[in-house]
């Protein structure tokens, strides 16, 4: 039986050598800040300090959500600091919002996970787990996945005007047609059965990663996920699958300290960056010239650093976004609007473009919360999000397969919070929760035999 559960690592104690190390780092940081008192310096130092504190608070577990959140932000801030082209400098107000959000998310994770460490299993004791899934039920899910991908490819062929290909030009044209449909408010796909695959196909793949021993079944499921991700032409589907897989793979380890996981983590991070560059090579018109590799590399760096400059523009130029409908509550207001309870206009599929000084239309996860709720409301929202992630983390490390699946789904909005906000997708999260509960508890009451 494959089960996604592992021991919580020991938190250890802060000894004299650690105190000396922290003191030395604090002195060096103070000197750096004195030499370069720019807001980005404050942001870098603040994020690294939060990441280290969360690492200790989280039991030196690299999966602890607050550590993941702040360390990802710290790495992105480094890329911003070293960005090789002109980029708008961050203002002091923007830096305070970023650090306030990081501290708020950390507080939420601590509150949500407060019962985890006292109840962690003793060394050598396996945590309690739920009943494993039925192998025949997984074949049913695999059959469903194959059908979804088949009809999805038929839609791709229809959008591609009767053809389908893995060539860069076909994928570029396909992406432009899909984006144009969303901008016009039209769903380019034929049915909800097809679009359900955006959530269900990764979920089935994660279930197979967790529990399936038959290599042919895992390989077939991976092929379905690959086809679905490639022909979605964007980074979201592929990165969501990879982030969830990384979460579940790390969850299997008993020792998740940075010392034990730095090499696989470094390899995974490098792989994600390379895949982002490959995605740019295959789906962007800018990367089809003779200098394609340099263009793809520049686009990848822009994806990483650009949203910080974009949010800075949103903070200091709010008038550029006047009149935008609510994004945070879209999944609640949209159905109420269809029932005539409220008047609500759906937000555009693509956000407005600003110049920082390059064109950018993504603004980190902070923009909708800050824009709609203000700074205090934004921080309160991050306490809530951190609490949810922290609670799921605590349940997952004690053997809950439901929490592991929902946590895998939320790893993408956590790791790509520097790019955009995906937490507000209430519909997708509810589908994941219902699907996970059904899969993990249905076999207890119903037997599937194939």
N, C-alpha and C positions, 0 to 999 in steps of 0.2 A: 504493500500500500504506500502510495506517495501522498504525503500530507504536508501542507505548508505550515510547519510549526517549528519553533526553535526556542532554545533557552534565551532568556534575557541575560545579557552580559553583566558582569559585576561592575558596579559604578567605581569601585576602587576608592582610595582615599587621597586627599591632597597632602602630599608629604613636603618635606623641606626643599627637595630638588625642584618640585613643581613651583613652589613659591618663588624660588630663585629665578627660574625660567620666566615666569610671568613678570617678575620685577624687571628683568633684563629687557624683555620685549616692550614693557611699558616705557622704559627709558628711551629705547630706540624709537618707539612710536612718537614720543614727545619731541624728540629731536627732529624727526621727519616732519611733524606738524609745524614745528617752529620754522623750519626751512621752507616748507611749502604749505602755507596756511590756506589752501584752496578748499572749497566745499567738497570736491571729489576725494581729497585726502581724509576729511572727516568721515565721509561715507565709507571709504575703504576700511579705516581703522574701526569704525563702529560695527560694520558687518563682520569683520574677522573676530572682534571681541564677542559679539553675540553668538557667532558660530561656535567658538571655543566654549563659552558658558553652556550652550545647549548640548554640546558634546559631553560635558561632565554631568549636567543635569539628566541627560537622557541615558545615563548608564554606559557611556562610551559606545553607544549603538548607532551606527551610521544611518539606520533606517528611522531613527527618531525624527518625526516630521519637522520639528523646529530646527534641528540641525540641518536637515536636507534643504529646507527653505532658505535659511540664512547663508549656508555655504554656497548654494547655487547663485544667490544674489551677490555674494562676495566675488565669485569667479567671474560673473558677468561684469561687475564693476571694474575688475582688473582689465578685462578686454576693452571696456569703455576708456579706461585710463590710458591704455596703450594703443588705442585705435589709430591706425596709420594715416588717416585722412582727416580733413577738417570736420569737426563735429561741435555742435553748440555746447558751451559749458553749462554744467548743472548749477542752478541757483541754490542759495541756502535754504529756502522754503522747501524746495523739492527734496533736498537731502534730509531735512527733518521729517518729511512725510514718509520717505523710504525707511528711515531708522525707526520712526514711530510704528510703522506697519510691521517691521520685523520684530520689534519688542512685543507688540500686541499679539502677533501670531505665536511667539514664544510663550507668552503668558497663557494663551488659550491651550497650547499643547500640554503645558504643565498641568493645568486644571483638568483637561480631558483625560490625561494619563496618570492622574494622581494615585489611583488604586493599583497601578500595574506593578510598580517596583516592590512594595511590601508583599505582594502575592506571587512573586516570581518563583518558579520551581527551584528546588535545591539542585546542586550539581549532581548529575547522574539520574535525575528523576525526569521522566518524560511528561510533558504537559498533557492535560486531558484534551482529547480531540473529539470532533463530532463523527457521526456515522459516515463512512466513505460512500461516494456515489456509486450507482449501479453501472457496471460496464456496458450493459445493453442500452441503458439510457444514453450513455455517451455516443453510441452508434446512431441513435435517433437524432441526437444533436448534430453529429457529423453529417448525416443525410440532409438535415435542415440547412446546414451551412453550405453544402454543395449546391442545393437548390437556389439559395439566396444568391450565391456567386454566379450561378448560371444565368439567372434572370437579370442580374446586375450587368453581366457582360453583354447581354442582349440590348440593354439600355445604352451601354457604352457604344455598341455598334450603331444603334439608331442615332445617337448624338453625333457620332462620327460619320453620319450620312452613308451608312452601308459598309463601312470598313472598320477594321480594328487592327492595331499594330503596336509593337513596343518601340517603334522608332521615336527619337526625340521630337521630330516635327509633328507626328501624330499626337503625341502627348501634349505638346505646346498648344496645338489647335484645340484639342479636347479641353484643356484647362481654360482657355479663353472662352469657349462656348459655355462651359459650366458656370464660370464667373459671370458672364453676361446674363445668363438666365436668372441667377440669384439677384443681380443688380436690378433686373426688371421685375423681381418679385415672383418669378415662376420657378416651380420645382422641376429640374431637368429630368428627374427620374419618374418612372411610371406608377409606382405604388408604394405604400407604406411597408409592404413586405420587403421590397428592395432596400429602402432606406433604413429599415430596422437592422440591417446588416452592419451599419456603422457602429452599433453598440454590441449586437449579439455575436457577430463573427469574432471580434477580439475576446469576448467573454468565453466562448467555446474553446478558443485556443488556450486561454489561461487555465481553464478546467483541465484540458488535456496535459498541459505542462505540469499541473499539480498532481494528477492522479493516473494518467494513462500510461500503461507499460508497453502497449503494442506500438512498435516503432512505425509500422506502415500507417497506422491511424494518425499518429502525431505528425508524420511527414505530409499526409494528405491534408490535414487540417492546416498545417503551416503553409502549404501551397495555396490553399483557398485564401488565407489571410494575406499572403503576398500579392496575389492577383487583385484582391479587393483594394489593397493599399496602393499598389502601383497605378491602377486606373482611376483612383480618386484624385490623382495628380497633385495633391497637396501634401504638406508635411504632417498634418494633424493625425490622419489615420495611422500612418507608419510610426510616428513618434508615440502615439498612445499605446500601440501594441508593444513597442520596445520598452517603454517605461514600465508598463505592467509586468512584462516578462522579467525585467531587471529587479523589480520589487519582489516578485515571487521567488526568483533565484536566490537573492540575498536572504530572504526569509527562511530558507532551508538551512542556512549556516547557523551553527551553535555559537560561534565567536564572530561577532560583527563589529569588532573594533576596527578603527582605521588602519592600525598596524597590520591586521590580518587581511584586510580587504582592499588596500590601496592599489594593488596591481590590477585585480579584476575591475575595480571601479574606474581606474585610469583607462583601461582598455575599452570599457563600455562607453565612457565619456568621449574618447577619441573616435570610437565607432559611430556614435550619434552625430558628432560634428562632420565626419566624413560622409555619412548618409545625407545630412543636410546639404552638403556641397554637391553630392551626386544628384540629389533631387533638383537642385538649381541647374545643374548641367543638362538634365533631361527635360525639364518643364519650363525653362525660362528662355525667352527669345534673346535676352542679352548675352547668353552663354553659348550661342551658336556660331560665333565668329572665330577667327584664327587664334584669338587670345582667350579661348574658352575657359581654361583652367584658372587663370588669374581673375577672370570675371566671376567665376563661381566662388572662388575664395573671398573676393571682395564682398559678394552678396551674402555669404555666410557670416562674415564679420559684421556686416551691416545688420543682419537678422539679430545678432547677439547684442550689439551695442546700441543700435538705432532706437529701440523702444524707450530706453532711458531718456534720450534726448527728446523723443516725441512727447513723453509725459511731462518733461520739463516745459515744453512749449504749451501743453494743455494747462499747466499750473499758472503760467504767466500770461497766457492769452486765452482766457476762458470764452471770450466773445466769439472765437472761431468755431465754437461748438454749441452756440445758442440754438434752442429749438429742437434739440435731439430728444427723441422719446426715451423712456426708461429702458435700460438694458438689463439691469439686475432683476427686475420683476416681470420681464417679458413673458416668461412661461406661465405666470399667473394672470397677468393682465390680458394677454391675447385671447384665451378662451372666454374670459369674462366679457371681453369686447364683442366676441362673436355671439354671445347670449344677449347682448344689448344692455348689460349691467353697467359698464363703463365705456367711455370713449377713449380709444387707444389706437395709436398708429404704430405698426411694427417698425423697429429700427431697420436701417438699410443693411444689406448683407455685408457691405464693406464700409468701414469707418472713413471719415473725411481725411483727406491727405493734407499734410502740412510740410513745411520745409525746415530742416534742422542741421545744416542747410540743404541736405539731400531730401527727396520726397519720402515721406514715411506715413503709414496709416495704421500702425500698431503702437500701443501706448502702455504696455505692462498691465498687470492685473489691477493696478491701483486706479486707473482712470474712471471706470464706471462708478466705483464706490465713492471716490473723492468728488466726482462731478455731481452725483445725485444725493449724497449724504453729508458732504463736507468732511473736514479732517477728523472730527470726533466720531462721526458716524462710520467713517472708513476704518478707524482703529477698532471700533466696537465690532464691525463686521469681521475683521481679521482675528479678533479674539474668538469669535464664534467658529470661524473656519479652522483655526488652529485647534480648538477644542474638539471638533468633529474628527479631524485627522489624528489627534493624540489619542482619542478614545478608540478609534478603529485600530490604531497601532497596538494599543494595549491588548485588545481582544485577539488580534491576529497572532501575536507572539505567544499567546496562550492556547492557540490551536483552533480558533474559530475560522472555518472555511468561508463563511459568509463575509466576515470582516476582511479576510484575505482578498477575496474577489472585489469587494467594494473599495478596499484600499488600493488594489492594483489599478482600478479604474481612475481613482483620484490622484494617482501618482503623476499622471500627465499634467493636470492643472497645477500640481505642486511644483514639479520640476520646470515647467514652462511658464511659471508665474511672472517671470521677467519679460515675457513676450506678450502675453494677452491674458484675459480672464476667461477661464472655462468653468469656474465654479458655479456661475449663475445658470448653467444648463440643468435646470431642475428635472426636466423630462427625462433626459438621459440617465441621471442619477437614480431616479425612481425606477426606471426600467431595470437598471443593474441590481438594485436592492430586491425588487420583486423576483427577477430571474434567479438571483443567487439564493434567496430563501426557498423558492420552489425547487431548485436543483438539489439543495443540501437537505431538504426535509421531505420531499416527495417520495424518495426511495424508502423511507421509513414506513410508509403507509401503502405504497403501490409497488408491485414487482413487475419489472420489464424483462421479458425474455425474448431473445432473438436467436 
